[in-house]
Amino acid sequence: MPRTVLTFGTFDVFHVGHLRVIERAATYGDRLVVGVSSDALNQSKKGRQPVFSQAERLAIVGALKPVSEVFVEESLELKRHYIEQFGADVLVMGDDWEGRFDEFRDVCEVVYLPRTPAISTTALIEKISDLA
Ligand code: C2G
């Protein structure tokens, strides 16, 4: 049976930290499915609209070689539903979420990966603003 890996993120202003987590997530199975946060979820979670729209972020993440499928993550509360919907064997998250998804260990493996140091969307936005 092929193993399905599921991961989530906003992936706004796509950068190498995003790429690395996707590449590493893909090594845990045969098929990587990525939930990309909706614009509305981002607004409620971070209090701002992403730089790139959800359609653009889905197009970028969906075009990556390790990614088999993308979908819109509408709510943080729907993780169990998405795990079941996509038949995920493994849930992979960055370690900024360490411990937060342990409740799903009854239905799948849960793995937290270390973040790539010294890069973030927020830092990039600030750097680009300074250049302008
Ligand atoms: N990431 C990373 N290294 C960085 C920056 C981000 O490994 N330097 C990882 C995060 O840990 C996450 C993924 O890249 O696994 C996407 O990061 P974000 O877009 O910041 O995702 P977030 O807004 O935390 O959305 O349901 C959960 C949310 O959708 C997660």
Backbone and ligand atoms as CSV (ligand in chain L), in Angstrom:
chain,resi,resn,atom,element,x,y,z
A,1,MET,N,N,0.843,-1.213,0.000
A,1,MET,CA,C,0.000,0.000,0.000
A,1,MET,C,C,0.873,1.255,0.000
A,2,PRO,N,N,0.635,2.208,-0.930
A,2,PRO,CA,C,1.409,3.457,-0.901
A,2,PRO,C,C,1.114,4.249,0.381
A,3,ARG,N,N,2.159,4.880,0.916
A,3,ARG,CA,C,1.987,5.682,2.140
A,3,ARG,C,C,1.717,7.142,1.777
A,4,THR,N,N,0.663,7.700,2.361
A,4,THR,CA,C,0.308,9.103,2.105
A,4,THR,C,C,0.782,9.977,3.263
A,5,VAL,N,N,1.456,11.067,2.885
A,5,VAL,CA,C,1.943,12.046,3.852
A,5,VAL,C,C,1.121,13.317,3.675
A,6,LEU,N,N,0.753,13.922,4.795
A,6,LEU,CA,C,-0.044,15.158,4.758
A,6,LEU,C,C,0.710,16.241,5.512
A,7,THR,N,N,0.774,17.438,4.932
A,7,THR,CA,C,1.333,18.569,5.666
A,7,THR,C,C,0.515,19.812,5.354
A,8,PHE,N,N,0.710,20.860,6.162
A,8,PHE,CA,C,-0.084,22.078,6.044
A,8,PHE,C,C,0.807,23.306,6.128
A,9,GLY,N,N,0.349,24.390,5.541
A,9,GLY,CA,C,1.063,25.652,5.704
A,9,GLY,C,C,0.422,26.746,4.880
A,10,THR,N,N,0.871,27.959,5.128
A,10,THR,CA,C,0.401,29.101,4.344
A,10,THR,C,C,1.248,29.233,3.074
A,11,PHE,N,N,2.549,29.029,3.248
A,11,PHE,CA,C,3.504,29.089,2.139
A,11,PHE,C,C,3.399,30.417,1.382
A,12,ASP,N,N,3.323,31.517,2.163
A,12,ASP,CA,C,3.255,32.834,1.537
A,12,ASP,C,C,4.673,33.331,1.265
A,13,VAL,N,N,4.875,34.027,0.166
A,13,VAL,CA,C,6.203,34.480,-0.274
A,13,VAL,C,C,7.152,33.266,-0.202
A,14,PHE,N,N,6.861,32.301,-1.038
A,14,PHE,CA,C,7.510,30.979,-0.978
A,14,PHE,C,C,9.038,31.104,-0.935
A,15,HIS,N,N,9.654,30.430,0.040
A,15,HIS,CA,C,11.106,30.542,0.221
A,15,HIS,C,C,11.724,29.164,0.488
A,16,VAL,N,N,13.033,29.147,0.662
A,16,VAL,CA,C,13.751,27.868,0.735
A,16,VAL,C,C,13.376,27.061,1.996
A,17,GLY,N,N,12.968,27.742,3.074
A,17,GLY,CA,C,12.511,27.016,4.272
A,17,GLY,C,C,11.261,26.199,3.951
A,18,HIS,N,N,10.370,26.777,3.139
A,18,HIS,CA,C,9.165,26.060,2.697
A,18,HIS,C,C,9.552,24.857,1.831
A,19,LEU,N,N,10.475,25.098,0.906
A,19,LEU,CA,C,10.907,24.017,0.012
A,19,LEU,C,C,11.497,22.857,0.811
A,20,ARG,N,N,12.363,23.180,1.773
A,20,ARG,CA,C,13.031,22.126,2.560
A,20,ARG,C,C,12.031,21.286,3.342
A,21,VAL,N,N,11.025,21.931,3.939
A,21,VAL,CA,C,10.065,21.145,4.732
A,21,VAL,C,C,9.238,20.242,3.804
A,22,ILE,N,N,8.926,20.722,2.630
A,22,ILE,CA,C,8.170,19.905,1.669
A,22,ILE,C,C,9.022,18.738,1.180
A,23,GLU,N,N,10.283,19.009,0.873
A,23,GLU,CA,C,11.176,17.923,0.424
A,23,GLU,C,C,11.329,16.853,1.508
A,24,ARG,N,N,11.523,17.309,2.750
A,24,ARG,CA,C,11.708,16.344,3.843
A,24,ARG,C,C,10.414,15.590,4.132
A,25,ALA,N,N,9.268,16.285,4.079
A,25,ALA,CA,C,7.974,15.618,4.319
A,25,ALA,C,C,7.780,14.490,3.308
A,26,ALA,N,N,8.140,14.744,2.056
A,26,ALA,CA,C,7.907,13.763,0.981
A,26,ALA,C,C,8.657,12.457,1.225
A,27,THR,N,N,9.774,12.522,1.957
A,27,THR,CA,C,10.575,11.306,2.185
A,27,THR,C,C,9.890,10.329,3.153
A,28,TYR,N,N,8.815,10.777,3.826
A,28,TYR,CA,C,8.115,9.895,4.778
A,28,TYR,C,C,7.093,8.983,4.105
A,29,GLY,N,N,6.912,9.112,2.773
A,29,GLY,CA,C,5.934,8.247,2.107
A,29,GLY,C,C,6.080,8.297,0.610
A,30,ASP,N,N,4.989,7.890,-0.068
A,30,ASP,CA,C,5.012,7.803,-1.533
A,30,ASP,C,C,4.228,8.928,-2.189
A,31,ARG,N,N,3.336,9.536,-1.426
A,31,ARG,CA,C,2.442,10.549,-1.985
A,31,ARG,C,C,2.326,11.670,-0.958
A,32,LEU,N,N,2.681,12.906,-1.391
A,32,LEU,CA,C,2.600,14.038,-0.460
A,32,LEU,C,C,1.412,14.924,-0.832
A,33,VAL,N,N,0.513,15.114,0.129
A,33,VAL,CA,C,-0.636,16.000,-0.034
A,33,VAL,C,C,-0.407,17.222,0.854
A,34,VAL,N,N,-0.623,18.419,0.294
A,34,VAL,CA,C,-0.359,19.648,1.052
A,34,VAL,C,C,-1.634,20.480,1.183
A,35,GLY,N,N,-1.985,20.796,2.412
A,35,GLY,CA,C,-3.097,21.703,2.690
A,35,GLY,C,C,-2.556,23.118,2.780
A,36,VAL,N,N,-3.026,23.987,1.896
A,36,VAL,CA,C,-2.566,25.377,1.862
A,36,VAL,C,C,-3.646,26.244,2.502
A,37,SER,N,N,-3.267,26.993,3.545
A,37,SER,CA,C,-4.257,27.798,4.288
A,37,SER,C,C,-4.982,28.775,3.369
A,38,SER,N,N,-6.283,28.881,3.552
A,38,SER,CA,C,-7.064,29.838,2.755
A,38,SER,C,C,-6.711,31.265,3.180
A,39,ASP,N,N,-7.067,32.229,2.333
A,39,ASP,CA,C,-6.858,33.638,2.676
A,39,ASP,C,C,-7.636,33.987,3.951
A,40,ALA,N,N,-8.859,33.465,4.064
A,40,ALA,CA,C,-9.689,33.771,5.236
A,40,ALA,C,C,-9.063,33.205,6.514
A,41,LEU,N,N,-8.509,31.995,6.435
A,41,LEU,CA,C,-7.860,31.394,7.605
A,41,LEU,C,C,-6.639,32.212,8.004
A,42,ASN,N,N,-5.898,32.657,7.000
A,42,ASN,CA,C,-4.718,33.475,7.282
A,42,ASN,C,C,-5.084,34.784,7.973
A,43,GLN,N,N,-6.169,35.382,7.483
A,43,GLN,CA,C,-6.643,36.643,8.076
A,43,GLN,C,C,-6.998,36.412,9.549
A,44,SER,N,N,-7.697,35.317,9.831
A,44,SER,CA,C,-8.121,35.094,11.211
A,44,SER,C,C,-6.946,34.659,12.088
A,45,LYS,N,N,-5.982,33.933,11.510
A,45,LYS,CA,C,-4.857,33.397,12.283
A,45,LYS,C,C,-3.786,34.456,12.538
A,46,LYS,N,N,-3.477,35.253,11.500
A,46,LYS,CA,C,-2.345,36.186,11.597
A,46,LYS,C,C,-2.759,37.654,11.538
A,47,GLY,N,N,-4.057,37.887,11.314
A,47,GLY,CA,C,-4.550,39.265,11.285
A,47,GLY,C,C,-4.121,40.043,10.060
A,48,ARG,N,N,-3.708,39.350,9.006
A,48,ARG,CA,C,-3.418,40.067,7.759
A,48,ARG,C,C,-3.640,39.144,6.556
A,49,GLN,N,N,-3.844,39.783,5.412
A,49,GLN,CA,C,-3.969,39.019,4.173
A,49,GLN,C,C,-2.573,38.593,3.734
A,50,PRO,N,N,-2.434,37.394,3.185
A,50,PRO,CA,C,-1.122,37.014,2.646
A,50,PRO,C,C,-0.739,37.898,1.457
A,51,VAL,N,N,0.553,37.965,1.156
A,51,VAL,CA,C,1.028,38.736,-0.007
A,51,VAL,C,C,0.502,38.083,-1.282
A,52,PHE,N,N,0.630,36.749,-1.362
A,52,PHE,CA,C,0.133,36.013,-2.522
A,52,PHE,C,C,-1.228,35.398,-2.170
A,53,SER,N,N,-2.152,35.470,-3.120
A,53,SER,CA,C,-3.502,34.951,-2.882
A,53,SER,C,C,-3.474,33.425,-2.732
A,54,GLN,N,N,-4.557,32.884,-2.220
A,54,GLN,CA,C,-4.589,31.422,-2.049
A,54,GLN,C,C,-4.467,30.709,-3.397
A,55,ALA,N,N,-5.038,31.280,-4.461
A,55,ALA,CA,C,-4.925,30.643,-5.787
A,55,ALA,C,C,-3.459,30.614,-6.227
A,56,GLU,N,N,-2.734,31.706,-5.973
A,56,GLU,CA,C,-1.307,31.751,-6.352
A,56,GLU,C,C,-0.493,30.793,-5.490
A,57,ARG,N,N,-0.777,30.759,-4.188
A,57,ARG,CA,C,-0.014,29.880,-3.291
A,57,ARG,C,C,-0.285,28.403,-3.625
A,58,LEU,N,N,-1.527,28.091,-3.961
A,58,LEU,CA,C,-1.847,26.710,-4.381
A,58,LEU,C,C,-1.118,26.348,-5.667
A,59,ALA,N,N,-1.055,27.294,-6.610
A,59,ALA,CA,C,-0.392,27.025,-7.900
A,59,ALA,C,C,1.103,26.772,-7.685
A,60,ILE,N,N,1.732,27.567,-6.819
A,60,ILE,CA,C,3.176,27.421,-6.575
A,60,ILE,C,C,3.461,26.077,-5.905
A,61,VAL,N,N,2.751,25.799,-4.816
A,61,VAL,CA,C,3.017,24.555,-4.069
A,61,VAL,C,C,2.664,23.335,-4.929
A,62,GLY,N,N,1.569,23.436,-5.679
A,62,GLY,CA,C,1.132,22.316,-6.504
A,62,GLY,C,C,2.076,21.998,-7.651
A,63,ALA,N,N,2.898,22.967,-8.033
A,63,ALA,CA,C,3.831,22.761,-9.152
A,63,ALA,C,C,5.135,22.088,-8.713
A,64,LEU,N,N,5.318,21.935,-7.403
A,64,LEU,CA,C,6.588,21.367,-6.920
A,64,LEU,C,C,6.638,19.864,-7.176
A,65,LYS,N,N,7.831,19.410,-7.541
A,65,LYS,CA,C,8.013,18.005,-7.906
A,65,LYS,C,C,7.601,17.026,-6.791
A,66,PRO,N,N,7.936,17.298,-5.515
A,66,PRO,CA,C,7.575,16.307,-4.482
A,66,PRO,C,C,6.093,16.296,-4.119
A,67,VAL,N,N,5.306,17.244,-4.653
A,67,VAL,CA,C,3.905,17.382,-4.222
A,67,VAL,C,C,2.970,16.670,-5.191
A,68,SER,N,N,2.149,15.757,-4.666
A,68,SER,CA,C,1.201,15.026,-5.512
A,68,SER,C,C,-0.125,15.754,-5.636
A,69,GLU,N,N,-0.526,16.414,-4.557
A,69,GLU,CA,C,-1.860,17.031,-4.546
A,69,GLU,C,C,-1.893,18.200,-3.574
A,70,VAL,N,N,-2.650,19.241,-3.911
A,70,VAL,CA,C,-2.863,20.359,-2.981
A,70,VAL,C,C,-4.363,20.573,-2.785
A,71,PHE,N,N,-4.707,21.115,-1.633
A,71,PHE,CA,C,-6.098,21.503,-1.392
A,71,PHE,C,C,-6.094,22.704,-0.461
A,72,VAL,N,N,-7.237,23.373,-0.346
A,72,VAL,CA,C,-7.332,24.561,0.510
A,72,VAL,C,C,-7.683,24.132,1.932
A,73,GLU,N,N,-6.843,24.534,2.889
A,73,GLU,CA,C,-7.139,24.292,4.312
A,73,GLU,C,C,-8.037,25.425,4.796
A,74,GLU,N,N,-9.294,25.080,5.075
A,74,GLU,CA,C,-10.277,26.115,5.421
A,74,GLU,C,C,-10.268,26.464,6.905
A,75,SER,N,N,-9.880,25.480,7.747
A,75,SER,CA,C,-9.930,25.709,9.194
A,75,SER,C,C,-8.880,24.858,9.895
A,76,LEU,N,N,-8.297,25.422,10.954
A,76,LEU,CA,C,-7.306,24.673,11.739
A,76,LEU,C,C,-7.966,23.509,12.473
A,77,GLU,N,N,-9.279,23.610,12.657
A,77,GLU,CA,C,-10.011,22.606,13.442
A,77,GLU,C,C,-10.359,21.359,12.638
A,78,LEU,N,N,-10.048,21.359,11.332
A,78,LEU,CA,C,-10.493,20.249,10.472
A,78,LEU,C,C,-9.408,19.207,10.214
A,79,LYS,N,N,-8.320,19.245,11.003
A,79,LYS,CA,C,-7.185,18.348,10.734
A,79,LYS,C,C,-7.616,16.875,10.682
A,80,ARG,N,N,-8.405,16.467,11.664
A,80,ARG,CA,C,-8.794,15.046,11.697
A,80,ARG,C,C,-9.601,14.688,10.445
A,81,HIS,N,N,-10.480,15.591,10.054
A,81,HIS,CA,C,-11.284,15.381,8.840
A,81,HIS,C,C,-10.370,15.237,7.604
A,82,TYR,N,N,-9.357,16.126,7.487
A,82,TYR,CA,C,-8.457,16.058,6.325
A,82,TYR,C,C,-7.612,14.770,6.354
A,83,ILE,N,N,-7.183,14.366,7.540
A,83,ILE,CA,C,-6.393,13.131,7.674
A,83,ILE,C,C,-7.213,11.956,7.131
A,84,GLU,N,N,-8.486,11.933,7.508
A,84,GLU,CA,C,-9.364,10.835,7.056
A,84,GLU,C,C,-9.675,10.961,5.575
A,85,GLN,N,N,-9.974,12.182,5.136
A,85,GLN,CA,C,-10.341,12.407,3.723
A,85,GLN,C,C,-9.237,11.941,2.763
A,86,PHE,N,N,-7.973,12.237,3.122
A,86,PHE,CA,C,-6.864,11.896,2.227
A,86,PHE,C,C,-6.200,10.574,2.603
A,87,GLY,N,N,-6.715,9.892,3.617
A,87,GLY,CA,C,-6.155,8.610,4.042
A,87,GLY,C,C,-4.692,8.742,4.439
A,88,ALA,N,N,-4.382,9.808,5.194
A,88,ALA,CA,C,-2.979,10.059,5.547
A,88,ALA,C,C,-2.440,9.014,6.515
A,89,ASP,N,N,-1.239,8.529,6.216
A,89,ASP,CA,C,-0.528,7.628,7.130
A,89,ASP,C,C,0.375,8.420,8.063
A,90,VAL,N,N,0.819,9.582,7.581
A,90,VAL,CA,C,1.751,10.417,8.360
A,90,VAL,C,C,1.323,11.880,8.252
A,91,LEU,N,N,1.307,12.557,9.384
A,91,LEU,CA,C,1.103,14.009,9.408
A,91,LEU,C,C,2.453,14.634,9.742
A,92,VAL,N,N,2.947,15.512,8.865
A,92,VAL,CA,C,4.242,16.172,9.098
A,92,VAL,C,C,4.001,17.661,9.321
A,93,MET,N,N,4.587,18.196,10.395
A,93,MET,CA,C,4.473,19.635,10.661
A,93,MET,C,C,5.834,20.171,11.085
A,94,GLY,N,N,6.042,21.480,10.889
A,94,GLY,CA,C,7.254,22.112,11.384
A,94,GLY,C,C,7.246,22.132,12.900
A,95,ASP,N,N,8.430,22.198,13.506
A,95,ASP,CA,C,8.467,22.067,14.970
A,95,ASP,C,C,8.012,23.331,15.702
A,96,ASP,N,N,7.609,24.371,14.935
A,96,ASP,CA,C,6.915,25.486,15.589
A,96,ASP,C,C,5.536,25.014,16.091
A,97,TRP,N,N,5.090,23.845,15.617
A,97,TRP,CA,C,3.820,23.272,16.047
A,97,TRP,C,C,4.032,22.066,16.975
A,98,GLU,N,N,5.268,21.861,17.456
A,98,GLU,CA,C,5.627,20.705,18.294
A,98,GLU,C,C,4.565,20.422,19.368
A,99,GLY,N,N,4.097,19.182,19.390
A,99,GLY,CA,C,3.144,18.759,20.430
A,99,GLY,C,C,1.697,19.093,20.138
A,100,ARG,N,N,1.447,20.006,19.203
A,100,ARG,CA,C,0.089,20.524,19.011
A,100,ARG,C,C,-0.841,19.526,18.314
A,101,PHE,N,N,-0.256,18.524,17.651
A,101,PHE,CA,C,-1.094,17.596,16.885
A,101,PHE,C,C,-0.950,16.154,17.367
A,102,ASP,N,N,-0.444,15.993,18.587
A,102,ASP,CA,C,-0.239,14.646,19.134
A,102,ASP,C,C,-1.555,13.883,19.282
A,103,GLU,N,N,-2.661,14.621,19.371
A,103,GLU,CA,C,-3.971,13.954,19.527
A,103,GLU,C,C,-4.332,13.066,18.325
A,104,PHE,N,N,-3.626,13.276,17.196
A,104,PHE,CA,C,-3.956,12.480,15.999
A,104,PHE,C,C,-3.143,11.195,15.888
A,105,ARG,N,N,-2.330,10.929,16.918
A,105,ARG,CA,C,-1.512,9.710,16.895
A,105,ARG,C,C,-2.370,8.444,16.910
A,106,ASP,N,N,-3.660,8.581,17.241
A,106,ASP,CA,C,-4.539,7.402,17.192
A,106,ASP,C,C,-4.876,7.003,15.748
A,107,VAL,N,N,-4.759,7.946,14.803
A,107,VAL,CA,C,-5.111,7.618,13.405
A,107,VAL,C,C,-3.936,7.638,12.425
A,108,CYS,N,N,-2.836,8.324,12.786
A,108,CYS,CA,C,-1.673,8.348,11.891
A,108,CYS,C,C,-0.420,8.654,12.699
A,109,GLU,N,N,0.721,8.493,12.024
A,109,GLU,CA,C,1.988,8.901,12.626
A,109,GLU,C,C,2.038,10.428,12.620
A,110,VAL,N,N,2.650,11.028,13.631
A,110,VAL,CA,C,2.786,12.493,13.652
A,110,VAL,C,C,4.272,12.829,13.805
A,111,VAL,N,N,4.793,13.609,12.853
A,111,VAL,CA,C,6.222,13.929,12.834
A,111,VAL,C,C,6.383,15.447,12.822
A,112,TYR,N,N,7.268,15.971,13.666
A,112,TYR,CA,C,7.584,17.405,13.649
A,112,TYR,C,C,9.012,17.566,13.132
A,113,LEU,N,N,9.181,18.411,12.136
A,113,LEU,CA,C,10.520,18.609,11.557
A,113,LEU,C,C,11.084,19.959,11.979
A,114,PRO,N,N,12.396,20.014,12.236
A,114,PRO,CA,C,12.999,21.292,12.603
A,114,PRO,C,C,12.877,22.313,11.473
A,115,ARG,N,N,12.577,23.561,11.831
A,115,ARG,CA,C,12.502,24.629,10.838
A,115,ARG,C,C,13.881,24.942,10.278
A,116,THR,N,N,13.922,25.424,9.055
A,116,THR,CA,C,15.177,25.924,8.488
A,116,THR,C,C,15.505,27.242,9.177
A,117,PRO,N,N,16.707,27.357,9.746
A,117,PRO,CA,C,17.022,28.570,10.500
A,117,PRO,C,C,17.118,29.828,9.627
A,118,ALA,N,N,16.883,30.960,10.262
A,118,ALA,CA,C,17.207,32.288,9.707
A,118,ALA,C,C,16.447,32.684,8.441
A,119,ILE,N,N,15.264,32.076,8.220
A,119,ILE,CA,C,14.444,32.578,7.109
A,119,ILE,C,C,12.969,32.456,7.471
A,120,SER,N,N,12.225,33.516,7.176
A,120,SER,CA,C,10.778,33.459,7.406
A,120,SER,C,C,10.100,34.462,6.478
A,121,THR,N,N,8.818,34.225,6.230
A,121,THR,CA,C,8.037,35.139,5.384
A,121,THR,C,C,8.043,36.542,5.985
A,122,THR,N,N,7.862,36.620,7.314
A,122,THR,CA,C,7.807,37.930,7.968
A,122,THR,C,C,9.124,38.677,7.782
A,123,ALA,N,N,10.260,37.972,7.985
A,123,ALA,CA,C,11.569,38.619,7.815
A,123,ALA,C,C,11.768,39.063,6.368
A,124,LEU,N,N,11.296,38.240,5.419
A,124,LEU,CA,C,11.441,38.604,3.994
A,124,LEU,C,C,10.625,39.850,3.662
A,125,ILE,N,N,9.402,39.908,4.188
A,125,ILE,CA,C,8.549,41.083,3.920
A,125,ILE,C,C,9.236,42.341,4.457
A,126,GLU,N,N,9.822,42.216,5.671
A,126,GLU,CA,C,10.501,43.383,6.258
A,126,GLU,C,C,11.709,43.793,5.424
A,127,LYS,N,N,12.477,42.782,4.974
A,127,LYS,CA,C,13.673,43.059,4.177
A,127,LYS,C,C,13.292,43.755,2.864
A,128,ILE,N,N,12.247,43.254,2.214
A,128,ILE,CA,C,11.826,43.832,0.932
A,128,ILE,C,C,11.283,45.252,1.140
A,129,SER,N,N,10.553,45.440,2.250
A,129,SER,CA,C,10.023,46.788,2.543
A,129,SER,C,C,11.162,47.784,2.740
A,130,ASP,N,N,12.247,47.329,3.397
A,130,ASP,CA,C,13.396,48.201,3.641
A,130,ASP,C,C,14.070,48.612,2.340
A,131,LEU,N,N,14.026,47.713,1.343
A,131,LEU,CA,C,14.671,48.000,0.057
A,131,LEU,C,C,13.862,49.017,-0.761
A,132,ALA,N,N,12.555,49.048,-0.477
A,132,ALA,CA,C,11.665,49.859,-1.327
A,132,ALA,C,C,11.852,51.360,-1.078
L,1,C2G,N1,N,9.017,26.341,7.706
L,1,C2G,C1,C,10.291,25.847,7.908
L,1,C2G,N2,N,11.355,26.700,8.018
L,1,C2G,C2,C,11.152,28.035,7.923
L,1,C2G,C3,C,9.882,28.556,7.723
L,1,C2G,C4,C,8.799,27.686,7.617
L,1,C2G,O1,O,10.513,24.619,8.009
L,1,C2G,N3,N,12.233,28.827,8.074
L,1,C2G,C5,C,7.888,25.409,7.612
L,1,C2G,C6,C,6.889,25.547,8.762
L,1,C2G,O2,O,7.355,24.882,9.917
L,1,C2G,C7,C,5.663,24.887,8.163
L,1,C2G,C8,C,5.791,25.232,6.662
L,1,C2G,O3,O,7.143,25.652,6.449
L,1,C2G,O4,O,5.747,23.485,8.320
L,1,C2G,C9,C,4.847,26.344,6.250
L,1,C2G,O5,O,5.104,27.465,7.063
L,1,C2G,P1,P,4.033,28.615,7.189
L,1,C2G,O6,O,3.614,29.043,5.840
L,1,C2G,O7,O,4.533,29.624,8.156
L,1,C2G,O8,O,2.815,27.813,7.789
L,1,C2G,P2,P,1.851,28.267,8.943
L,1,C2G,O9,O,1.373,29.657,8.705
L,1,C2G,O10,O,2.468,27.883,10.238
L,1,C2G,O11,O,0.564,27.370,8.617
L,1,C2G,O12,O,-2.539,24.103,9.811
L,1,C2G,C10,C,-1.349,24.729,10.065
L,1,C2G,C11,C,-1.124,25.949,9.273
L,1,C2G,O13,O,-1.686,25.905,7.991
L,1,C2G,C12,C,0.361,26.157,9.222
